[in-house]
Amino acid sequence: MTFASVSRLVERRRAARLRRVMRGHRQLRESGRIELLDQLLFDLCDTPLFDGAAGRVIFGAEAGEGEAIVRQYLLTRFAALDFKKAVLAAIADRRSPVAYPLPAAWRDVVARHGISISRWQCKMLWYCYVCVYLALGVGNIAKLTLTAFKRNRPSLGGTAFFDQLSANNLPFSEGGPGRNIVAWYIQWDGRLASVRGITHQVKGAADRSIDGLPVRRVDLPFPTPCSASGLARFLSASLIKMLAAAADALRGRWWGALMLAESVRVSAVAHADTDELPADYLFHNSAWLYRPMWTYEAERQGSRILFYFYSTNCELFKRSDGYPRQTGCWELSTWSNYLVWDELQAEFVRRTIGDRDITVVGPIWFSDAPADLPAIRRPSIAAFDVQPMREGFYRTLGLGVEYYVPDVACRFASDIAELSRELGFMLLWKQKRDIGSFCHPRYRALLYGLVGQENVCELEPAIAAQRIIGLADIVVSMPFTSTALIARAMGKPSCYYDPLALLQKDDRAAHGIPLLQSVSELRAWIDANAPVGAAKLELDR
């Protein structure tokens, strides 16, 4: 069998599976059970994985919270897109049961929902994954040991470390810092005075500086033991953990093996020089659920662990019968300090997570691109959308409420473009992000036609919303994106536009921004807020 024939076979199987996934989604929608996946994930979130403490050898001081930590970890890694695809495919064809790595408690949950499941395949796959994670833990011991022998390692001490950044989250190398999270942190009045540098893990990023502070890449977010005694203690603790994890796995206590790699990182932090730990750690809301185990140890040793929101579009839409349960298992989050945009977002944290240390800081910059902005010489409207995705991908998300779909997005774009042309405005159009071929072709075709119009200026998606809003006179956003709050904070008239009137006018997710639901409402609002001889403002890069 040739490589080409194997490739064709793999592609046919992939296409057949995708058709089953889409068919399963269609069956749920047509039978009125579209929220089944949400209910299934709620049950996984609420179901303890094992009884009793997790074991002090692996979990240390967090042994009492070990089960919740393991649940966070599993929900992040095993209950995401591939799991949803497996469930949807099984719904479409009971002869294709769920065969996915799941622990026993979760296998029971899937079966209780009436979903066809192959328990023995799930069990075998699960134990294979446990063995893989045990091997990864052993490999992590070797990796951290070798790292300890490296010379001329950049120091993390006294820095602010930013987790999971990309190149657009860093200050520009020239032409100004931009409106990114690092630049925001530098000007934030809550920044620790002792911070003397910025560290991150963005691959390929060149070292630079901002306001005299070095910004540099590091290999690890935490220090490893430097002294011979510290390294010996680390190796001793890690080997004990490895043996305990293996022994527990043989007795069916799989969670130690699963979390060995994470636990080894805790040992590295525990036996490193505390002066080498960053003063601040900043984690963003893309990784809201699982808090890395080593951060608890870093916090005990004096580091401040901050969780910040770069967006406010986290809440579910209100329905006619009230607010549904929040998806995402936010109630399992265990971060210590939350940085939020306003008091309504602080209420979201209290409502979903509980009483925490919450600081209201206003809109938080996140990413930017060093692109030049056009000179705008006429009244302008900035519009911010959420692109609808291709049907094949969107269905795999299994969303209980489908709002960001072509019908809504196309009407949003066409209404705003038509009113802008009718009222003599320049339309500054910024897509939420560049999703390439994942964008629905119907929406791409519409935008292609709009951009060709004389009064429409399409701007690069990577440019910070703050810079674009600085050029505009008024701002229209798709519900409930954060750009509306940014515009309000910058003193610009701001509204949400719901073109098909699908949402509730009093939805708290609007954060007090007016929600307009017809072309006539939008026209009246634009007329009321249109500038009269207003000078254009250009925001410095």
C-alpha positions as CSV (number, residue, x, y, z in Angstrom):
1,M,0.0,0.0,0.0
2,T,1.5,3.3,-1.1
3,F,1.7,6.5,1.1
4,A,-0.8,8.2,-1.2
5,S,-3.4,5.4,-0.8
6,V,-2.9,5.5,3.0
7,S,-3.4,9.2,3.0
8,R,-6.6,8.9,1.0
9,L,-7.9,6.2,3.4
10,V,-7.1,8.4,6.4
11,E,-8.8,11.4,4.8
12,R,-11.9,9.4,3.9
13,R,-12.2,8.2,7.5
14,R,-11.7,11.7,8.8
15,A,-14.4,13.0,6.5
16,A,-16.8,10.2,7.5
17,R,-16.3,11.0,11.2
18,L,-16.9,14.7,10.6
19,R,-20.2,13.8,8.8
20,R,-21.2,11.7,11.8
21,V,-20.4,14.6,14.2
22,M,-22.4,17.1,12.1
23,R,-25.3,14.6,11.9
24,G,-25.2,14.1,15.7
25,H,-25.4,17.9,16.2
26,R,-28.3,18.1,13.7
27,Q,-30.2,15.3,15.6
28,L,-29.8,17.2,18.9
29,R,-31.0,20.5,17.4
30,E,-34.0,18.9,15.6
31,S,-35.0,17.0,18.7
32,G,-34.8,20.0,21.0
33,R,-31.8,18.5,23.0
34,I,-29.2,21.0,21.8
35,E,-28.1,21.6,25.4
36,L,-27.3,17.9,26.1
37,L,-23.5,18.6,25.8
38,D,-23.7,21.4,28.3
39,Q,-25.6,19.2,30.7
40,L,-23.1,16.4,30.2
41,L,-20.2,18.8,31.0
42,F,-22.0,20.1,34.0
43,D,-22.3,16.6,35.4
44,L,-18.6,15.9,34.7
45,C,-17.8,19.2,36.5
46,D,-19.9,18.1,39.5
47,T,-18.8,14.5,39.7
48,P,-15.9,13.7,42.2
49,L,-13.3,11.5,40.6
50,F,-12.3,9.7,43.8
51,D,-13.0,9.7,47.5
52,G,-10.7,11.0,50.2
53,A,-7.5,12.9,50.1
54,A,-5.3,12.7,47.1
55,G,-2.1,11.7,48.9
56,R,0.6,14.0,50.4
57,V,3.5,12.5,48.5
58,I,2.2,13.8,45.1
59,F,0.0,16.7,46.2
60,G,1.8,18.0,49.3
61,A,0.1,20.8,51.1
62,E,-2.7,20.7,48.5
63,A,-3.6,17.0,49.3
64,G,-7.0,18.1,50.8
65,E,-7.8,19.9,47.5
66,G,-6.2,17.2,45.3
67,E,-9.4,15.8,43.9
68,A,-10.5,19.3,42.7
69,I,-7.1,19.9,41.2
70,V,-7.3,16.6,39.3
71,R,-10.8,17.5,38.1
72,Q,-9.6,20.9,36.9
73,Y,-6.7,19.2,35.0
74,L,-8.9,16.5,33.4
75,L,-11.6,18.9,32.4
76,T,-9.0,21.1,30.7
77,R,-7.3,18.2,28.8
78,F,-9.9,15.5,28.3
79,A,-13.3,17.2,28.2
80,A,-12.6,19.6,25.3
81,L,-13.2,19.5,21.5
82,D,-12.2,15.9,20.8
83,F,-14.5,14.6,23.6
84,K,-17.4,16.6,22.2
85,K,-16.7,15.1,18.7
86,A,-16.7,11.6,20.2
87,V,-20.1,12.2,21.9
88,L,-21.7,13.8,18.8
89,A,-20.5,10.9,16.6
90,A,-22.0,8.4,19.0
91,I,-25.3,10.2,19.0
92,A,-25.4,10.0,15.2
93,D,-24.7,6.3,15.1
94,R,-25.1,4.0,18.2
95,R,-22.9,1.5,16.3
96,S,-20.1,4.0,16.8
97,P,-20.0,4.3,20.6
98,V,-17.8,6.7,22.5
99,A,-14.3,5.3,22.6
100,Y,-12.3,7.9,24.4
101,P,-9.9,8.0,27.4
102,L,-12.2,8.5,30.4
103,P,-11.9,7.5,34.1
104,A,-14.5,5.3,35.6
105,A,-16.6,8.1,37.2
106,W,-16.9,9.9,33.9
107,R,-17.7,6.7,32.0
108,D,-20.7,6.3,34.3
109,V,-21.8,9.9,33.7
110,V,-21.7,9.5,29.9
111,A,-23.8,6.2,30.2
112,R,-26.4,7.9,32.4
113,H,-27.0,10.4,29.7
114,G,-28.1,7.6,27.4
115,I,-25.1,8.0,25.1
116,S,-23.7,4.8,23.6
117,I,-20.3,4.1,25.1
118,S,-17.7,1.3,24.8
119,R,-16.6,1.0,28.4
120,W,-13.8,-1.4,27.8
121,Q,-12.3,0.7,25.0
122,C,-12.6,3.8,27.2
123,K,-11.0,1.9,30.1
124,M,-8.1,0.7,28.0
125,L,-7.5,4.1,26.4
126,W,-7.6,5.6,29.9
127,Y,-4.9,3.4,31.3
128,C,-2.8,3.9,28.2
129,Y,-3.0,7.7,28.9
130,V,-2.1,7.2,32.5
131,C,1.0,5.3,31.5
132,V,1.9,8.1,29.1
133,Y,1.5,10.7,31.8
134,L,3.6,8.7,34.2
135,A,6.3,8.5,31.5
136,L,6.0,12.3,31.0
137,G,6.5,12.8,34.7
138,V,9.7,10.7,34.6
139,G,10.8,12.7,31.6
140,N,10.1,15.9,33.4
141,I,12.5,14.9,36.2
142,A,15.2,14.4,33.7
143,K,14.5,17.7,31.9
144,L,14.5,19.8,35.1
145,T,17.6,18.1,36.3
146,L,19.4,18.9,33.0
147,T,18.1,22.5,33.2
148,A,19.7,22.8,36.7
149,F,23.1,22.2,35.1
150,K,22.7,25.0,32.5
151,R,24.9,28.0,33.0
152,N,24.1,31.6,32.2
153,R,20.4,31.1,32.7
154,P,18.4,34.3,32.7
155,S,17.3,35.2,36.2
156,L,13.6,35.3,37.0
157,G,14.1,37.0,40.3
158,G,12.3,40.3,40.7
159,T,10.6,40.0,37.4
160,A,6.9,39.8,36.4
161,F,6.3,36.6,34.4
162,F,3.5,36.5,31.9
163,D,2.0,33.1,31.0
164,Q,0.8,32.0,27.5
165,L,1.7,35.1,25.5
166,S,2.2,35.4,21.8
167,A,4.3,37.9,19.8
168,N,1.5,40.5,19.6
169,N,1.3,40.6,23.4
170,L,4.8,42.0,23.7
171,P,5.9,45.6,23.3
172,F,6.9,46.6,19.8
173,S,10.7,46.4,19.2
174,E,10.6,50.0,17.8
175,G,8.1,52.8,17.3
176,G,6.6,52.7,20.8
177,P,5.3,50.0,23.2
178,G,1.8,49.5,21.7
179,R,-1.4,48.6,23.6
180,N,-0.4,45.2,24.8
181,I,-0.6,43.4,28.2
182,V,3.1,44.1,29.0
183,A,2.7,47.9,28.3
184,W,-0.5,47.9,30.4
185,Y,1.2,46.2,33.3
186,I,4.1,48.7,33.2
187,Q,1.7,51.7,33.6
188,W,-0.6,49.9,36.1
189,D,-0.5,51.6,39.5
190,G,-0.8,48.2,41.2
191,R,2.4,46.9,39.7
192,L,5.0,46.0,42.4
193,A,7.7,48.6,42.8
194,S,10.2,45.9,43.2
195,V,9.7,44.5,39.7
196,R,12.8,45.1,37.7
197,G,12.1,43.2,34.5
198,I,9.5,41.3,32.4
199,T,9.8,37.6,31.5
200,H,7.8,35.4,29.1
201,Q,8.1,32.2,27.0
202,V,7.3,33.5,23.5
203,K,9.3,31.5,21.1
204,G,11.6,33.5,18.8
205,A,11.0,36.8,20.5
206,A,14.0,39.1,20.7
207,D,15.0,40.7,23.9
208,R,13.9,44.4,24.2
209,S,13.1,47.0,26.8
210,I,10.2,49.2,27.8
211,D,10.5,52.2,30.1
212,G,14.0,51.0,31.1
213,L,12.8,47.5,32.0
214,P,14.3,44.5,30.1
215,V,11.8,42.2,28.4
216,R,13.3,38.8,27.8
217,R,12.4,35.2,27.0
218,V,13.0,32.4,29.5
219,D,12.7,28.6,29.1
220,L,10.7,27.9,32.3
221,P,8.3,30.0,34.3
222,F,10.0,29.1,37.5
223,P,13.6,28.6,38.7
224,T,15.2,25.2,39.1
225,P,17.6,24.4,42.0
226,C,21.0,26.0,41.6
227,S,23.0,24.6,44.5
228,A,24.2,21.0,44.9
229,S,22.2,20.6,48.1
230,G,19.0,22.0,46.4
231,L,19.5,19.7,43.4
232,A,20.0,16.7,45.7
233,R,16.8,17.5,47.6
234,F,14.9,18.0,44.3
235,L,16.1,14.6,43.0
236,S,15.3,12.8,46.2
237,A,11.8,14.2,46.4
238,S,11.2,13.6,42.7
239,L,12.3,10.0,42.8
240,I,10.1,9.3,45.9
241,K,7.1,10.8,43.9
242,M,7.9,8.7,40.9
243,L,7.9,5.5,42.9
244,A,4.8,6.5,44.8
245,A,2.9,7.4,41.6
246,A,3.9,4.0,40.0
247,A,2.9,2.0,43.0
248,D,-0.4,3.9,43.3
249,A,-1.2,3.3,39.6
250,L,-0.7,-0.4,40.1
251,R,-3.4,-0.3,42.9
252,G,-5.8,1.6,40.7
253,R,-5.0,5.0,42.2
254,W,-4.2,6.6,38.8
255,W,-4.2,10.3,39.8
256,G,-0.7,10.3,41.2
257,A,0.7,9.1,37.8
258,L,-1.5,11.5,35.9
259,M,-0.2,14.5,38.0
260,L,3.4,13.4,38.4
261,A,4.8,15.9,35.9
262,E,2.9,18.7,37.6
263,S,4.1,17.5,41.1
264,V,7.7,17.4,40.0
265,R,7.5,21.1,39.0
266,V,6.3,21.8,42.6
267,S,9.5,20.1,43.9
268,A,11.6,22.3,41.6
269,V,10.0,25.5,43.0
270,A,10.2,24.2,46.6
271,H,14.0,23.5,46.4
272,A,15.0,26.5,44.3
273,D,16.4,29.8,45.7
274,T,13.4,31.9,46.7
275,D,15.3,35.0,45.4
276,E,15.1,33.6,41.9
277,L,11.2,33.5,41.9
278,P,9.3,36.2,40.0
279,A,7.7,38.8,42.1
280,D,4.5,38.6,40.0
281,Y,2.9,35.9,37.9
282,L,0.2,36.9,35.5
283,F,-2.2,34.3,34.0
284,H,-5.1,35.3,31.6
285,N,-8.6,34.1,31.2
286,S,-8.0,31.8,28.3
287,A,-6.7,29.3,30.9
288,W,-9.2,30.0,33.6
289,L,-9.9,26.5,34.9
290,Y,-6.6,24.7,35.8
291,R,-4.3,26.5,38.1
292,P,-0.8,24.9,37.8
293,M,0.2,23.0,41.0
294,W,3.5,24.8,41.2
295,T,1.9,28.2,41.6
296,Y,0.6,27.3,45.0
297,E,4.2,26.7,46.1
298,A,5.4,29.9,44.4
299,E,2.7,31.8,46.3
300,R,3.8,30.3,49.6
301,Q,7.3,31.5,48.9
302,G,6.3,35.1,48.3
303,S,5.2,35.4,44.6
304,R,2.0,37.2,43.8
305,I,-0.3,35.1,41.5
306,L,-2.6,37.3,39.4
307,F,-5.4,36.2,37.2
308,Y,-6.5,38.9,34.7
309,F,-9.3,39.2,32.2
310,Y,-8.4,40.5,28.8
311,S,-12.0,40.3,27.9
312,T,-15.5,40.7,29.4
313,N,-17.3,38.5,26.9
314,C,-17.4,35.5,29.3
315,E,-21.0,35.3,30.4
316,L,-23.8,33.3,28.8
317,F,-26.7,35.2,27.2
318,K,-29.8,35.8,29.4
319,R,-32.8,33.9,28.2
320,S,-36.5,34.7,28.4
321,D,-36.8,32.5,31.6
322,G,-33.7,34.0,33.2
323,Y,-30.0,33.3,33.4
324,P,-28.7,29.8,32.7
325,R,-26.0,28.1,34.6
326,Q,-22.6,29.4,33.6
327,T,-20.7,26.9,31.4
328,G,-16.9,26.4,31.7
329,C,-16.8,25.0,35.3
330,W,-15.8,28.4,36.6
331,E,-16.8,27.3,40.1
332,L,-13.8,25.0,40.2
333,S,-11.3,27.9,39.7
334,T,-8.9,28.4,42.6
335,W,-6.9,31.5,41.6
336,S,-6.2,33.9,44.5
337,N,-6.2,37.4,43.0
338,Y,-8.5,38.5,40.1
339,L,-8.0,41.7,38.0
340,V,-11.3,42.7,36.5
341,W,-12.6,45.5,34.3
342,D,-15.5,46.8,36.3
343,E,-17.7,46.0,39.2
344,L,-20.1,43.9,37.0
345,Q,-17.2,41.6,36.1
346,A,-16.3,41.5,39.8
347,E,-19.9,40.3,40.5
348,F,-19.4,37.6,37.8
349,V,-16.4,36.3,39.7
350,R,-18.2,36.4,43.0
351,R,-21.3,34.7,41.5
352,T,-19.5,31.9,39.7
353,I,-16.4,31.3,41.9
354,G,-17.0,32.9,45.3
355,D,-15.5,35.5,47.5
356,R,-11.9,36.2,46.2
357,D,-9.4,39.0,46.3
358,I,-10.8,41.1,43.4
359,T,-9.3,44.4,42.1
360,V,-11.2,46.6,39.6
361,V,-8.6,48.0,37.2
362,G,-10.5,49.2,34.1
363,P,-10.0,47.8,30.6
364,I,-6.9,45.7,30.3
365,W,-4.8,46.0,27.1
366,F,-3.8,42.6,25.6
367,S,-2.5,42.5,22.1
368,D,-1.4,44.9,19.4
369,A,0.4,44.9,16.0
370,P,2.9,47.6,14.8
371,A,0.7,48.5,11.8
372,D,0.1,52.1,10.7
373,L,-3.4,53.5,10.9
374,P,-5.0,55.5,8.1
375,A,-5.6,59.3,8.4
376,I,-9.4,59.7,8.8
377,R,-10.8,63.1,7.6
378,R,-14.5,62.5,8.0
379,P,-16.9,61.4,10.7
380,S,-16.3,57.7,11.3
381,I,-17.9,54.6,12.9
382,A,-15.8,51.8,14.2
383,A,-17.5,48.4,14.0
384,F,-16.3,45.3,15.8
385,D,-17.7,41.9,14.9
386,V,-17.4,38.3,15.9
387,Q,-16.8,36.2,12.7
388,P,-19.1,33.1,12.3
389,M,-17.2,29.9,11.8
390,R,-17.6,27.2,9.2
391,E,-20.6,25.0,9.9
392,G,-18.4,21.9,10.1
393,F,-16.3,23.4,12.9
394,Y,-19.0,25.3,14.7
395,R,-21.2,22.2,15.2
396,T,-18.3,20.4,16.9
397,L,-18.4,23.1,19.6
398,G,-21.9,21.8,20.6
399,L,-23.0,25.2,22.0
400,G,-26.3,25.3,23.8
401,V,-27.1,28.8,22.4
402,E,-26.0,29.6,18.8
403,Y,-25.6,33.4,18.3
404,Y,-22.4,33.9,16.4
405,V,-23.8,32.4,13.2
406,P,-23.9,33.7,9.6
407,D,-27.4,35.1,9.7
408,V,-26.6,37.3,12.7
409,A,-23.1,38.3,11.5
410,C,-24.1,39.1,7.9
411,R,-27.1,41.2,9.1
412,F,-24.8,43.0,11.6
413,A,-22.3,43.9,8.9
414,S,-24.7,44.8,6.1
415,D,-26.9,47.0,8.3
416,I,-24.0,49.0,9.7
417,A,-22.4,49.4,6.3
418,E,-25.7,50.6,4.7
419,L,-26.3,53.1,7.5
420,S,-22.7,54.4,7.4
421,R,-23.1,55.0,3.6
422,E,-26.5,56.6,4.0
423,L,-25.4,58.9,6.8
424,G,-22.1,59.9,5.3
425,F,-19.8,58.1,7.8
426,M,-16.5,56.4,7.1
427,L,-16.8,52.8,8.4
428,L,-13.7,51.4,10.2
429,W,-14.1,47.7,10.1
430,K,-12.1,45.4,12.4
431,Q,-12.7,41.7,12.6
432,K,-12.3,40.1,16.0
433,R,-9.4,38.0,14.9
434,D,-7.9,36.4,11.8
435,I,-9.4,32.9,11.8
436,G,-8.5,32.2,8.1
437,S,-10.3,29.3,6.5
438,F,-12.4,28.7,9.6
439,C,-14.4,31.8,8.8
440,H,-17.8,31.0,7.2
441,P,-17.6,31.5,3.4
442,R,-20.9,33.4,3.3
443,Y,-19.5,36.0,5.7
444,R,-16.2,36.2,3.9
445,A,-17.9,36.9,0.6
446,L,-20.0,39.7,2.2
447,L,-17.0,41.4,3.8
448,Y,-15.1,41.1,0.5
449,G,-17.9,43.1,-1.2
450,L,-18.1,45.7,1.7
451,V,-14.3,46.4,1.7
452,G,-14.5,47.4,-1.9
453,Q,-16.8,50.3,-1.1
454,E,-15.4,53.8,-1.0
455,N,-16.5,54.5,2.6
456,V,-15.3,51.2,4.2
457,C,-11.8,50.9,5.6
458,E,-10.8,47.4,6.7
459,L,-8.2,47.3,9.5
460,E,-5.9,44.5,10.4
461,P,-7.5,42.3,13.1
462,A,-4.3,42.2,15.2
463,I,-4.3,46.0,15.8
464,A,-5.4,46.9,19.3
465,A,-9.0,48.0,19.6
466,Q,-7.9,51.0,21.6
467,R,-5.9,52.5,18.7
468,I,-8.8,52.0,16.3
469,I,-11.4,53.4,18.7
470,G,-9.1,56.5,19.0
471,L,-9.7,57.2,15.3
472,A,-13.5,56.8,15.5
473,D,-16.3,59.1,16.6
474,I,-18.7,56.4,17.6
475,V,-18.4,52.6,18.1
476,V,-20.8,49.8,17.4
477,S,-20.0,46.3,18.7
478,M,-21.5,42.9,18.4
479,P,-22.9,41.6,21.7
480,F,-21.2,41.3,24.1
481,T,-17.6,42.0,23.0
482,S,-15.3,44.0,25.2
483,T,-14.7,46.7,22.6
484,A,-17.9,48.5,23.7
485,L,-16.5,48.9,27.2
486,I,-13.1,50.1,25.9
487,A,-14.9,52.7,23.9
488,R,-16.9,53.9,26.9
489,A,-13.8,54.1,29.0
490,M,-12.2,56.3,26.2
491,G,-15.2,58.6,26.2
492,K,-16.6,57.5,22.9
493,P,-20.4,56.8,22.3
494,S,-20.7,53.1,22.3
495,C,-23.5,50.6,21.7
496,Y,-24.2,46.9,21.0
497,Y,-26.2,46.0,17.9
498,D,-28.3,42.8,17.9
499,P,-29.7,42.9,14.4
500,L,-32.2,40.0,14.7
501,A,-33.4,41.0,18.2
502,L,-32.5,37.6,19.7
503,L,-31.2,38.9,23.1
504,Q,-32.7,40.3,26.2
505,K,-32.5,44.1,26.6
506,D,-31.7,43.9,30.3
507,D,-28.9,41.3,30.0
508,R,-26.3,42.1,32.7
509,A,-23.6,40.9,30.2
510,A,-24.0,44.3,28.4
511,H,-22.3,46.0,31.4
512,G,-24.7,48.9,31.0
513,I,-24.0,49.5,27.3
514,P,-27.2,50.2,25.3
515,L,-28.4,47.2,23.3
516,L,-30.0,48.2,20.0
517,Q,-32.2,45.7,18.2
518,S,-33.4,47.3,14.9
519,V,-32.1,49.4,12.1
520,S,-34.3,52.2,13.2
521,E,-32.9,52.1,16.7
522,L,-29.4,52.1,15.4
523,R,-30.1,55.0,13.0
524,A,-31.6,57.1,15.8
525,W,-28.7,56.3,18.1
526,I,-26.1,57.3,15.4
527,D,-28.0,60.5,14.7
528,A,-28.1,61.3,18.4
529,N,-24.3,60.7,18.8
530,A,-23.0,62.0,15.4
531,P,-20.3,64.6,15.8
532,V,-20.9,68.1,14.5
533,G,-17.6,69.3,13.1
534,A,-15.7,67.1,15.5
535,A,-12.0,66.9,15.0
536,K,-10.5,63.5,14.5
537,L,-8.4,62.0,17.2
538,E,-5.4,59.9,16.3
539,L,-4.0,57.7,19.1
540,D,-0.2,57.5,19.3
541,R,1.3,54.2,18.6
